[in-house]
Amino acid sequence: MHERVAERCAWWVGLGGALALAGCSLESALGVDDDGGTSAATTQAMTAGSGAGPGGPGSGADEASSTTGDTDSGLPPSSCGGRGVRVATFNVETVGAEGSASFEALAAVIGRIDADVVCMQEVQFYETQSLFALAAQTGYGDVIQAQESPAIGGDHTNACISRPGLRLVGSYSGWDLSSDPQANDVGRDILVVQVDLAEGEAEACRLGVVVLHLKSGQSSLDWYRRQVEAERVSQAVGLYRAAYPGDAMLILGDFNENLGDPALGSVFREVPAGLPPSYTTGSDIALPLTYQPFVTFQGLGFSIAPATQEDSDRDATWNDSVRLDYVLQAGAPVQATEVYSSCRDNGVDDAPAGHWVPKAGDPLGCGVSEDASDHFPVVVDLVIP
């Protein structure tokens, strides 16, 4: 029995103010209808007034899509012609209550880094209203929050806010991606969204974004679970590429790992003992399994965007001590990057040499980043061919 609550919804709101929720029952998430047959998880679209959040008045559904691989056949190929886009990944720790010190600090950081798309980790599943308020306050019209995680993932969810149009492709659990319906091996749903960069132009211009938050911790069980989740992310990438061949793609988020960890390369020849009772490795996960999440994604053609704090060689993103957060790109060359810490923010690209991006507004005070989160966001400017 999967330990996932019966109501499990991925929320998003579009520029037109339409709030939607997807896959809101365990049965629909598993693709099983009331009679035991298979069916696609459906999307219910509701009017949400100005798009301020899920509390607005609702109307009937008139759209449908699947949370486990929403595909459009016959789409024209994406051709962006060198369009630029700025993305950021940010483990926010919590959004916080609207108006609280942490909420205001988070809004200040997001406003300062001025990304077109910000994808977040550790948005608590019950913070949907705060997430919408944060997007509204910082000028982002599209919001997508992944479905609530299974018991093994706690309260954390992934989410994205965007200025360009944003579309939900999938909020994937282990059993959504595995050929084994008993698989329960993804802690926080892998969120896949598609960014529409065409801005109303006739030429299609799309960017696929896969948002992850891999298992935390430094035990061998954690290494095993992180690698299994990396395998699931690879499957999510495969689904997207099958539906939208040729699109540039990103994998970004909190990897809970650094590039120099000696644990990388550990080999698991069997499923380790001591996993949570509800955790079930899908039978499609091949053993032996080598712990190499970065290598796994590089094998799919993704490259890590190098990033440091402003005018520095420091690349730490968590507690200013270690790098855990990354943006990886495939088909989207990197133009500029930065790990944003307000303590290094003076608004000028100074020596010594280090990564830097231009920002919006005035520099923030040194304590703002720490008030916002225990992580620093990674900001990347990309060129989409």
C-alpha positions in Angstrom: 0.0 0.0 0.0 1.4 3.4 -1.0 1.7 5.8 1.9 0.4 8.8 0.0 -2.6 10.9 1.0 -5.7 10.4 -1.0 -5.8 14.0 -2.2 -2.5 14.8 -4.0 -2.6 17.8 -6.3 -0.2 19.7 -8.5 -1.3 23.4 -8.7 -0.6 25.9 -11.3 -2.0 29.3 -12.5 -1.5 30.7 -15.9 -1.2 34.2 -17.2 -4.9 34.3 -18.0 -5.8 33.6 -14.3 -6.8 30.0 -14.7 -5.9 27.9 -11.7 -5.6 24.2 -12.2 -5.0 21.1 -10.2 -3.8 17.8 -11.5 -4.0 14.2 -10.5 -5.9 14.8 -7.3 -6.5 11.3 -6.2 -4.3 8.3 -5.7 -6.2 6.4 -8.3 -5.7 9.1 -10.9 -2.0 9.4 -10.0 -1.6 5.7 -10.6 -3.6 5.8 -13.8 -6.4 3.6 -12.4 -10.1 4.5 -12.7 -12.8 3.6 -10.3 -13.5 0.3 -12.1 -9.9 -0.8 -11.9 -9.1 0.0 -15.5 -6.4 2.4 -16.7 -7.0 6.1 -17.4 -5.0 9.2 -17.7 -4.8 11.4 -14.7 -7.0 14.4 -15.6 -6.6 18.1 -15.1 -9.4 20.2 -13.7 -9.2 23.9 -14.7 -10.9 26.5 -12.4 -11.2 30.2 -12.5 -9.1 31.9 -9.9 -10.0 35.5 -10.2 -6.7 37.4 -10.7 -4.7 34.3 -10.2 -3.8 35.1 -6.6 -4.2 31.6 -5.3 -6.4 28.6 -4.9 -9.0 30.3 -2.7 -10.8 32.1 -5.6 -14.2 31.1 -6.9 -14.2 28.0 -9.2 -16.0 27.0 -12.3 -16.2 23.8 -14.2 -13.3 22.0 -15.9 -12.7 22.4 -19.6 -9.1 21.2 -20.1 -7.5 17.8 -19.7 -3.8 16.6 -19.5 -1.9 13.9 -17.8 0.4 14.4 -14.8 2.4 11.4 -15.9 3.6 12.5 -19.3 1.5 15.2 -20.9 2.5 15.0 -24.5 1.4 16.9 -27.6 2.0 15.1 -30.9 2.7 17.0 -34.1 4.1 20.1 -32.5 6.4 22.2 -34.7 10.1 21.9 -33.7 11.4 24.5 -31.2 13.6 27.1 -32.8 14.5 30.0 -30.5 17.1 31.7 -32.6 19.5 32.5 -29.8 16.9 33.8 -27.4 18.2 34.6 -23.9 16.6 33.4 -20.7 17.6 33.6 -17.0 16.8 30.7 -14.7 17.4 30.1 -11.0 17.2 27.2 -8.7 16.6 28.0 -5.1 16.0 25.7 -2.1 13.9 28.2 -0.1 13.7 26.1 3.1 10.2 27.4 3.5 8.1 30.1 1.8 6.8 31.3 5.2 3.7 33.2 6.0 2.9 36.2 3.8 4.4 39.3 5.4 6.8 37.5 7.7 10.5 38.4 7.8 11.5 35.3 6.0 8.8 35.7 3.3 9.9 39.3 2.7 13.6 38.4 2.6 12.8 35.6 0.1 10.8 38.1 -2.1 13.7 40.5 -1.9 16.2 37.9 -3.1 14.0 36.7 -5.9 13.4 40.3 -7.0 17.1 41.1 -6.9 18.2 38.1 -9.0 15.6 38.9 -11.6 15.3 35.5 -13.2 12.7 34.7 -15.9 12.0 31.4 -14.2 12.7 30.5 -10.6 12.3 26.8 -9.6 12.2 26.1 -5.9 12.7 23.2 -3.5 11.3 22.8 0.0 8.1 24.6 -0.7 5.9 22.9 2.0 2.9 21.2 0.5 0.6 23.3 2.7 2.2 26.6 1.5 0.3 26.9 -1.8 -1.3 30.2 -0.8 2.0 31.6 0.3 3.6 30.5 -2.9 1.0 32.3 -5.0 1.4 35.4 -2.8 5.2 35.3 -3.3 4.7 35.0 -7.1 2.3 37.9 -7.1 4.5 40.1 -5.0 7.6 39.5 -7.2 5.8 39.8 -10.5 5.5 36.2 -11.7 2.3 35.3 -13.5 2.7 31.5 -13.9 3.0 29.2 -10.9 3.3 25.4 -10.7 3.6 23.4 -7.5 4.3 19.7 -7.6 2.0 17.2 -6.1 2.4 16.4 -2.4 5.2 13.9 -1.7 4.7 10.4 -0.4 5.5 9.7 3.3 9.1 9.0 2.5 9.5 12.6 1.2 8.0 14.5 4.1 6.3 17.9 3.6 8.6 19.2 0.8 7.5 19.9 -2.7 9.1 21.4 -5.8 7.7 24.4 -7.5 8.3 26.9 -10.3 7.3 30.5 -10.9 7.7 32.1 -14.3 7.3 35.3 -16.3 7.0 33.4 -19.6 4.2 31.0 -20.1 4.7 27.8 -18.0 3.0 24.4 -18.6 2.9 21.4 -16.3 4.3 18.3 -18.1 4.5 16.0 -15.1 4.7 15.6 -11.3 6.3 12.2 -11.1 6.4 9.8 -8.2 8.4 6.6 -8.4 5.4 4.5 -9.5 4.5 7.1 -12.2 7.9 6.5 -13.9 8.5 2.9 -13.1 7.2 -0.1 -15.0 6.7 -1.6 -11.5 3.4 -0.3 -10.0 4.7 -1.0 -6.5 7.7 1.3 -6.9 7.8 3.9 -4.1 11.4 5.1 -4.4 11.1 8.9 -5.1 10.9 11.1 -2.0 9.8 14.4 -3.5 7.9 14.3 -6.8 10.1 15.2 -9.8 8.5 18.2 -11.4 8.8 18.7 -15.1 7.6 21.9 -16.7 7.8 23.5 -20.2 8.6 27.2 -20.6 7.0 28.9 -23.6 9.6 31.5 -24.7 7.8 32.3 -28.0 6.0 35.3 -26.5 3.2 35.1 -29.0 5.5 34.7 -32.0 4.7 32.2 -34.7 8.0 30.3 -34.3 7.8 27.8 -31.5 10.4 28.3 -28.7 10.3 25.9 -25.8 12.5 25.0 -22.8 12.0 21.8 -20.8 12.9 22.0 -17.1 13.2 19.1 -14.7 13.2 20.1 -11.0 14.6 17.6 -8.5 15.3 17.5 -4.8 17.4 14.4 -4.1 17.4 12.6 -0.8 19.5 14.3 1.9 22.0 12.7 4.3 25.4 11.1 4.2 24.7 7.5 5.0 25.0 4.6 2.5 21.2 4.4 2.5 21.0 8.0 1.4 23.5 7.5 -1.4 21.5 4.5 -2.6 18.2 6.5 -2.5 19.8 9.5 -4.3 21.0 7.3 -7.1 17.6 5.6 -7.5 16.1 9.0 -7.7 18.7 10.0 -10.3 17.6 7.0 -12.4 14.0 8.2 -12.1 15.0 11.7 -13.2 16.6 10.1 -16.3 13.3 8.4 -17.1 11.5 11.7 -16.8 14.0 13.2 -19.2 13.4 10.4 -21.6 9.7 11.0 -21.5 10.1 14.6 -22.2 12.5 14.0 -25.1 10.2 11.5 -26.6 7.3 14.0 -26.6 9.4 17.1 -27.5 12.5 16.0 -29.5 15.0 18.7 -30.0 13.9 21.0 -27.1 16.7 22.4 -25.0 16.4 21.0 -21.5 17.6 21.8 -17.9 17.9 19.6 -14.9 18.2 21.8 -11.8 17.6 21.7 -8.0 19.1 20.5 -4.7 21.2 17.4 -5.4 22.3 17.1 -1.7 25.7 16.2 -3.0 29.0 17.9 -3.9 31.3 17.1 -6.8 34.2 16.1 -4.5 32.4 13.6 -2.2 34.5 10.4 -1.9 31.2 8.5 -1.6 30.7 9.0 -5.4 31.4 5.7 -7.1 30.1 3.5 -4.3 28.5 0.4 -5.7 25.3 -1.3 -4.4 25.1 -4.9 -5.5 21.8 -5.5 -3.7 19.0 -3.4 -2.2 20.4 -2.3 1.2 18.8 -3.2 4.5 17.3 -0.5 6.7 15.2 1.4 4.2 11.9 2.9 5.4 9.1 0.3 5.7 7.1 2.0 2.9 10.1 2.4 0.6 10.0 -0.1 -2.3 12.7 -0.1 -5.0 11.0 -0.6 -8.4 11.9 -3.9 -10.0 13.1 -1.9 -13.1 16.1 -0.5 -11.2 19.1 -2.6 -12.3 21.7 -3.9 -9.9 24.6 -3.4 -9.3 23.9 0.3 -9.0 26.8 2.8 -8.9 26.3 6.1 -7.0 27.1 8.7 -9.6 24.2 11.1 -10.0 26.3 13.7 -11.9 27.8 11.1 -14.2 24.2 9.8 -14.8 23.0 13.1 -16.1 26.2 13.9 -18.0 25.6 10.6 -19.8 22.3 12.1 -21.0 24.2 15.0 -22.6 23.8 17.5 -19.7 26.6 19.8 -18.5 27.0 21.4 -15.1 26.8 25.2 -15.3 29.8 26.5 -13.3 28.9 29.1 -10.7 30.5 30.9 -7.9 29.5 33.7 -5.5 30.0 37.2 -6.8 33.6 38.1 -7.4 34.8 35.0 -5.6 36.0 31.5 -6.2 33.5 30.2 -3.6 30.8 27.9 -5.0 29.1 27.0 -1.7 25.3 27.1 -1.9 24.3 25.6 1.5 25.1 27.3 4.8 27.9 29.0 2.9 29.9 25.8 3.4 29.3 23.3 0.6 27.8 23.3 -2.9 24.6 21.2 -3.1 22.6 23.1 -5.8 23.1 22.9 -9.5 21.8 23.8 -13.0 22.6 21.4 -15.7 21.9 22.2 -19.4 21.6 20.3 -22.6 21.3 22.3 -25.8 21.2 25.7 -23.9 24.7 27.2 -23.8 25.6 29.1 -20.7 26.3 32.9 -20.9 26.7 33.9 -17.3 26.2 32.4 -13.8 26.3 33.3 -10.1 25.6 31.8 -6.7 23.8 34.7 -5.1 24.8 35.8 -1.6 23.6 39.2 -0.5 26.8 39.6 1.6 28.8 39.7 -1.6 26.3 41.9 -3.5 27.7 45.4 -4.2 26.1 45.8 -7.6 29.5 45.9 -9.4 31.5 43.2 -11.2 34.8 43.6 -9.2 38.0 41.7 -9.1 39.0 39.1 -8.1 37.8 37.1 -11.0 34.5 35.3 -10.3 31.1 34.7 -11.7 28.6 37.6 -11.8 25.3 38.5 -13.4 23.6 41.9 -13.6 20.7 42.3 -11.3 17.6 44.4 -10.7 17.3 47.2 -8.2 19.7 48.0 -5.4 22.1 45.7 -3.6 20.6 43.9 -0.6 21.9 43.9 2.9 24.3 41.2 4.1 21.7 39.4 6.3 18.9 39.2 3.7 20.1 35.9 2.2 20.3 34.2 5.6 16.8 35.5 6.5 15.5 34.1 3.2 16.9 30.5 3.4 19.8 28.3 4.4 20.6 27.9 0.7 21.8 30.5 -1.9 20.1 30.5 -5.3 22.1 29.5 -8.4 21.4 32.0 -11.2 22.2 31.1 -14.9 21.8 33.1 -18.1 21.3 30.8 -21.1 21.1 31.2 -24.8 18.4 28.9 -26.5 19.3 28.1 -30.1 
